[in-house]
Amino acid sequence: MEDLEKEVPEMETSQETEKEGQKEEKHKKKKKESLEDQLELIQEELMNVKDKYLRALAEMDNTKKRMTEDLKRERMYSAYSLSEKLIDSIEIFDQALNVQTDDPNFKNFLYGFKMIKDMFMTALNQEGVTLIDTKVGDVFDPVTEHAVDTAYDESAADNTILKVVKKGYKFKDRLLRPAMVVINILPKTENTDETTSEDESYEEIVA
């Protein structure tokens, strides 16, 4: 009996030890799984941070490119406003140079104006200002020309230029000022034949 009593506690002890071992293994497994989950979360966060970092770098690069393009464009068209103002002065020179006179002194005075005007135009040409080639008889172009008036000349084609009031200019690839022109517009013709036939039909009905 004593031997049986001794064996029972030993069996209980081994079972308890086995249970404790299983619990410890489960605890270790849970702990391992928890660490793996945490590691996975950390990796996801790192990937998100890396993605945001790369996006920020790309945005900075795009911003830098846009600023560079804006600076190039600003430098390219920096003389646009000044050129636009100087064109009006050149028009005044043109008007003065068109004055007819027989006075030699006044002719010398006009010649001086012409030299100044040519100097202005040379400087503007170097900055990219060019004259728009608008001539009488050309078809009206609303992109580079502005119609200030209309007239009718039966010898000219419809929608063609009859007179150039002011010259037009471009600044590089931009329109600096459109040419001011008078265009030929054919008058609208009334359909007299149709009116006559309607009158004749009416007279026949009345008769």
DOMILO-534894 format. One line per 10 residues: number of its first residue (from 1); for each residue x, y, z of C-alpha. Coordinates in nm, 2 decimals. Layout:
BEGIN
NUM	X/Y/Z  ...
This chain:
BEGIN
1	0.00/0.00/0.00  0.28/0.24/0.09  0.43/0.18/-0.26  0.10/0.27/-0.43  0.07/0.58/-0.22  0.41/0.69/-0.32  0.35/0.63/-0.69  0.03/0.84/-0.70  0.19/1.17/-0.59  0.47/1.11/-0.83
11	0.22/1.07/-1.12  0.03/1.38/-1.01  0.36/1.57/-1.00  0.46/1.46/-1.35  0.11/1.56/-1.49  0.14/1.90/-1.32  0.48/1.95/-1.47  0.36/1.85/-1.81  0.07/2.10/-1.78  0.30/2.37/-1.67
21	0.53/2.29/-1.97  0.24/2.31/-2.21  0.13/2.64/-2.06  0.48/2.77/-2.09  0.50/2.66/-2.45  0.16/2.82/-2.52  0.29/3.14/-2.35  0.61/3.13/-2.55  0.41/3.07/-2.88  0.17/3.36/-2.80
31	0.47/3.58/-2.72  0.64/3.48/-3.04  0.32/3.55/-3.24  0.29/3.88/-3.06  0.65/3.97/-3.15  0.59/3.87/-3.51  0.27/4.08/-3.53  0.46/4.38/-3.38  0.74/4.33/-3.63  0.49/4.31/-3.91
41	0.33/4.64/-3.79  0.67/4.81/-3.77  0.75/4.69/-4.12  0.42/4.83/-4.25  0.49/5.16/-4.07  0.84/5.17/-4.22  0.69/5.11/-4.57  0.44/5.39/-4.52  0.71/5.63/-4.40  0.93/5.53/-4.70
51	0.64/5.58/-4.94  0.57/5.93/-4.79  0.94/6.02/-4.80  0.96/5.92/-5.17  0.64/6.11/-5.25  0.78/6.42/-5.07  1.10/6.39/-5.27  0.91/6.36/-5.60  0.69/6.66/-5.51  1.00/6.86/-5.42
61	1.16/6.77/-5.75  0.84/6.87/-5.94  0.82/7.20/-5.75  1.19/7.26/-5.83  1.12/7.19/-6.20  0.81/7.42/-6.21  1.01/7.70/-6.04  1.29/7.66/-6.29  1.04/7.67/-6.58  0.87/7.98/-6.43
71	1.21/8.15/-6.39  1.30/8.07/-6.75  0.96/8.20/-6.87  1.00/8.52/-6.66  1.34/8.59/-6.79  1.23/8.51/-7.15  0.94/8.76/-7.13  1.09/9.01/-6.89  1.11/9.29/-7.15  0.75/9.24/-7.27
81	0.59/9.52/-7.07  0.87/9.77/-7.16  0.85/9.67/-7.53  0.47/9.73/-7.52  0.52/10.08/-7.38  0.80/10.17/-7.63  0.59/10.07/-7.93  0.35/10.36/-7.86  0.65/10.60/-7.86  0.77/10.45/-8.19
91	0.42/10.51/-8.34  0.46/10.88/-8.25  0.80/10.89/-8.43  0.63/10.73/-8.73  0.36/11.00/-8.74  0.63/11.27/-8.71  0.84/11.12/-8.99  0.54/11.12/-9.22  0.51/11.50/-9.21  0.59/11.65/-9.56
101	0.81/11.96/-9.57  1.05/12.15/-9.80  1.23/12.32/-9.52  1.59/12.17/-9.51  1.63/12.25/-9.14  1.31/12.07/-9.06  1.41/11.78/-9.28  1.73/11.75/-9.07  1.52/11.75/-8.76  1.30/11.47/-8.90
111	1.62/11.28/-9.00  1.73/11.29/-8.63  1.39/11.15/-8.53  1.44/10.87/-8.78  1.78/10.78/-8.64  1.63/10.77/-8.28  1.34/10.56/-8.40  1.58/10.32/-8.58  1.78/10.29/-8.26  1.47/10.20/-8.06
121	1.36/9.94/-8.32  1.71/9.79/-8.32  1.70/9.75/-7.95  1.35/9.61/-7.96  1.44/9.36/-8.23  1.73/9.24/-8.02  1.49/9.17/-7.74  1.26/8.97/-7.97  1.01/9.23/-8.10  0.91/9.18/-8.47
131	0.68/9.36/-8.70  0.37/9.17/-8.82  0.36/9.17/-9.20  0.01/9.31/-9.26  -0.06/9.45/-9.61  -0.35/9.59/-9.79  -0.53/9.32/-9.98  -0.45/9.04/-9.73  -0.73/8.83/-9.59  -0.82/8.96/-9.24
141	-0.67/8.75/-8.96  -0.85/8.80/-8.62  -0.55/8.64/-8.44  -0.30/8.91/-8.53  -0.53/9.19/-8.65  -0.80/9.40/-8.50  -1.07/9.55/-8.72  -1.13/9.91/-8.61  -1.37/9.98/-8.89  -1.54/9.83/-9.20
151	-1.59/9.97/-9.55  -1.69/9.85/-9.89  -1.48/9.85/-10.21  -1.63/9.66/-10.50  -1.28/9.61/-10.65  -1.16/9.42/-10.34  -1.25/9.08/-10.21  -1.47/9.03/-9.91  -1.31/9.02/-9.57  -0.98/9.17/-9.70
161	-0.78/9.46/-9.56  -0.84/9.80/-9.71  -0.62/10.01/-9.48  -0.36/9.95/-9.21  -0.43/10.21/-8.94  -0.16/10.09/-8.70  0.11/9.83/-8.74  0.11/9.52/-8.53  0.40/9.36/-8.34  0.49/9.03/-8.18
171	0.72/8.97/-7.88  0.89/8.64/-7.95  0.60/8.39/-7.98  0.35/8.62/-7.81  0.13/8.89/-7.96  0.25/9.23/-7.84  -0.01/9.44/-8.02  -0.25/9.35/-8.30  -0.25/9.55/-8.62  -0.53/9.80/-8.64
181	-0.70/9.76/-8.98  -1.01/9.85/-9.19  -1.16/9.55/-9.36  -1.38/9.52/-9.67  -1.73/9.39/-9.60  -1.96/9.33/-9.89  -2.31/9.47/-9.84  -2.60/9.22/-9.79  -2.80/9.19/-10.11  -3.18/9.16/-10.08
191	-3.35/8.87/-10.27  -3.55/9.09/-10.51  -3.64/8.79/-10.74  -3.82/8.61/-10.45  -4.00/8.93/-10.35  -4.12/8.99/-10.71  -4.24/8.63/-10.75  -4.44/8.66/-10.43  -4.60/8.98/-10.54  -4.70/8.83/-10.88
201	-4.85/8.52/-10.70  -5.05/8.76/-10.48  -5.18/8.96/-10.78  -5.29/8.63/-10.95  -5.49/8.53/-10.64  -5.66/8.86/-10.61  -5.75/8.87/-10.99
